[in-house]
């Protein structure tokens, strides 16, 4: 049996796996928080309605969660929050910054060539 190498690439790959798992765990936590929230209404009229009809309530709440998630995601897209987040992340990443600087240099050289040609 081969022992896994603990080099830089392997550690980064493991970190990515952990980050992806953390995202899925976040979904589970969100549903648990939603259940605790609904549980707090158990003694109220709406809570009694929900908990007395669980086979109907769970699919309705799941569809409602899905629709609300799509709406929030659409609002995020319209406001451009993700693009701005990615832009900031790219600017703080030294590798991406180097690539952008190289592209800027290539663009300037092309403009100079076009000027000299005409």
C-alpha positions, 0 to 999 in steps of 0.5 A: 500500500502506498503512503500518501505524499504530504507535499504542497500540492497534496495539502492544497488538494486536501484543503479544497476537499475540506472547503467543499465538505464545509460548504455541504455541512453549511447546508446541513447547518442551515436546515438545522437552524431552520428546524430550530426556528420552526420548533420555536413556533411549535406552541403557536398556531402556525407551528401546530399547523406545520408539525401536525402536517409534516408530510405536507409541510416538509415538501412545501418548506423545501420548495419555499427554501429553494425558491427563496434561495434562487431569489437571493442568488438572483439579487446577488447577481443583479447587484454584482456582489460576487463579481466584486468579491472575485475582483477583490480576491483576484487583486489580492492573489499574487499569481493572478496579479502577475498574470494581469500585469503581464496581460497589461504589458502585452496590450501596451506592446500591441498598441505600440506596434499598431502605432508604429505600423500606421 
